[in-house]
């Protein structure tokens, strides 16, 4: 089992928040492992396939994130809370488009032995 240290937790938060708010796919993706498994209600919304809620692998996730950034330009995240476990972190946030009503959510990220994210689950 991996122990999530403070430096890794802070880096995960920084990359997630700066990446999404800056529209920077490289920053978002920097902390993910090659075998990342991503699950979110947003997958079916963007793919228009109600049965698809999971994406597996770095390249597939990168393509998804690029598409999400392209479709939601100007999306802003505000971090409200961070909870750190032994090998995972939960980020509680609000996000929304400029002038729009913010929507609350939480992301769970589990890290592997190399301190890169191997599982990412979005909840909103």
N, C-alpha and C positions, 0 to 999 in steps of 0.2 A: 504494500500500500504506500502511496505517496503522502507525505506531509506537506500541506500547503503553507509555505512560509510567507511572512509579511511582504517581502520584496516581490514574490511571484503574484500575490494577491493584488498588490498595488499596480503592477505592470498590466495585469488582466483588466483592471478597472480603467486604467489610463488608455490602453489600446482600444477598448470597447467604446468609451465615451468620446475620445478624440477622433477615432475613426468614423463613427457614425455622424457626429456633429460636423466633422470636416469633409464628409463625403469621400473619404480616402480608403479605398478597398485594401490597399497594401497594409495600412495600419490596422484595420479590422482583422485581416487574415494572418498577421504576423505571429499570433500566439496559438494557432491551430495546428494540430498534428495531421500527418498525411491521411490517417484513417479516421478522421473526425466523423461523428454521426450527429446530425443536426435534425431537430424535430420542432415544428412550429405550426400553428394554425395558418400562418402566412404562406406556407408552402403551397397549400391548395388554392389560396386566393391568387397567388402569382402564376401558378401553373394552370389554373382553371381545371384541375383534376381533383375532385373532392376526395378521392381515395388516397391521394398522395400527401403525406404529412411529414415525411422523413427524406433527408438527403444524405447520402453516404459518400465520403471521400472529399479531399481538399479541393480538387479541381471542380467538382460538381457544386460544392458549396461556394467557391469563389464566383462561379458563373451566376449562381442564385443571388449573392450579395451584390454583384455588379448590376444585375437586373433590378434588384430592389432599390438601389441607390438611384438608378436612372429613372425609375417610375415615381419615386417619392422625393424628388429634389427639394431641399429646404427642410426636411424632417429634422426636428430638434429633440434631443433627449436631455432630461433633467434627472440626475441620480438622486434618489431619496434615501436609500439604505443599502448597506452591504453586509452580508452575513458570510462568514468564513467557516468552513468545516474542515475536517481532516484532509480531504482530498478534493474539495469542491468549494465553489463560491456561488452565492445568490445575489444578484443585483436587482433591486427594486427601483422602478423608475416611472416617469411619465414621458410620453412622447406625443408629438403632434406636428402638423404643418403650421407655418406662420399664420396667425389669425384664426387657427382652428382650435377646437376643444382638445386639450391633452387627454390621452388615454393611458391609464396605468397598466403596468405589466411587471413581470419578473423573469429574469433569465437565470437558469441554473447551468453552471459549467463545471464539469469534472475534469481534473487534470491527471495525466499519466506520470510515469516515473521521470520523464524528461521535462516536466513542468509545462507541457503544452496541453491544450484542451483536446480531449478525446471524445467528449460528449457535451453537446450544447442543446438545451431545451428552453424554448420560449413559452411563456404563459401570459395570456392577456384576454 
